[in-house]
Amino acid sequence: QVQLVESGGGLVQAGGSLRLSCAASGGTFSTRDMGWFRQAPGQEREFVAAISWSGGTAAYAGSVKGRFTISRDNAKNTVYLQMNNLKAEDTAVYYCASRRRFGGGSYYSKGSYDYWGQGTQVTVSS
């Protein structure tokens, strides 16, 4: 059983930055791909970014590419999402997710992830 705990959310002005963290426990972190998704009120949960188990591959949603950076520290069992130049439309609950490496399916598909955190709220004021 993998447990994921997000932190780092908060209220920030447009143009500002935040760094989200997701600490994992249980399972073997270094063998799992990690992803970030977000869900705004009344919206579907959507893909934000993902990183492979080794850190060698990263993928981003078009809306955040160039502004957000995903990274991981396998020694600390933690994945990060650095968010720069935040916009009001980035306001959402951000969720960390985990899936088995080589498990198949697209990084972009929430159905390919088998463990989820509880989420952390990010609010960007314009």
Solvent accessible surface area in square Angstrom, and as a share of the most:
residue,aa,sasa,rsa
1,Q,157,0.70
2,V,14,0.08
3,Q,84,0.37
4,L,10,0.05
5,V,98,0.56
6,E,17,0.08
7,S,59,0.38
8,G,38,0.36
9,G,30,0.29
10,G,29,0.28
11,L,132,0.66
12,V,25,0.15
13,Q,137,0.61
14,A,54,0.42
15,G,49,0.47
16,G,21,0.21
17,S,57,0.37
18,L,34,0.17
19,R,134,0.49
20,L,0,0.00
21,S,27,0.17
22,C,0,0.00
23,A,53,0.41
24,A,13,0.10
25,S,59,0.38
26,G,42,0.40
27,G,60,0.58
28,T,79,0.46
29,F,12,0.05
30,S,44,0.29
31,T,43,0.25
32,R,24,0.09
33,D,5,0.02
34,M,1,0.00
35,G,0,0.00
36,W,0,0.00
37,F,1,0.01
38,R,16,0.06
39,Q,60,0.27
40,A,30,0.23
41,P,121,0.76
42,G,88,0.85
43,Q,114,0.51
44,E,135,0.60
45,R,62,0.23
46,E,79,0.36
47,F,20,0.08
48,V,1,0.00
49,A,0,0.00
50,A,0,0.00
51,I,8,0.04
52,S,9,0.06
53,W,82,0.29
54,S,68,0.44
55,G,33,0.32
56,G,69,0.66
57,T,69,0.40
58,A,49,0.38
59,A,13,0.10
60,Y,47,0.18
61,A,20,0.15
62,G,71,0.68
63,S,72,0.46
64,V,0,0.00
65,K,144,0.61
66,G,80,0.77
67,R,28,0.10
68,F,5,0.02
69,T,73,0.43
70,I,7,0.04
71,S,48,0.31
72,R,33,0.12
73,D,43,0.22
74,N,55,0.28
75,A,101,0.78
76,K,136,0.58
77,N,61,0.31
78,T,14,0.08
79,V,0,0.00
80,Y,32,0.12
81,L,0,0.00
82,Q,57,0.25
83,M,0,0.00
84,N,63,0.32
85,N,80,0.41
86,L,1,0.01
87,K,80,0.34
88,A,44,0.34
89,E,123,0.55
90,D,0,0.00
91,T,39,0.23
92,A,2,0.02
93,V,41,0.23
94,Y,0,0.00
95,Y,31,0.12
96,C,0,0.00
97,A,0,0.00
98,S,0,0.00
99,R,18,0.07
100,R,144,0.53
101,R,80,0.29
102,F,163,0.68
103,G,37,0.35
104,G,45,0.43
105,G,61,0.58
106,S,53,0.34
107,Y,43,0.16
108,Y,124,0.47
109,S,49,0.32
110,K,85,0.36
111,G,72,0.69
112,S,29,0.19
113,Y,12,0.05
114,D,75,0.39
115,Y,56,0.21
116,W,76,0.27
117,G,7,0.06
118,Q,164,0.73
119,G,22,0.21
120,T,18,0.10
121,Q,88,0.39
122,V,0,0.00
123,T,48,0.28
124,V,8,0.04
125,S,45,0.29
126,S,131,0.85
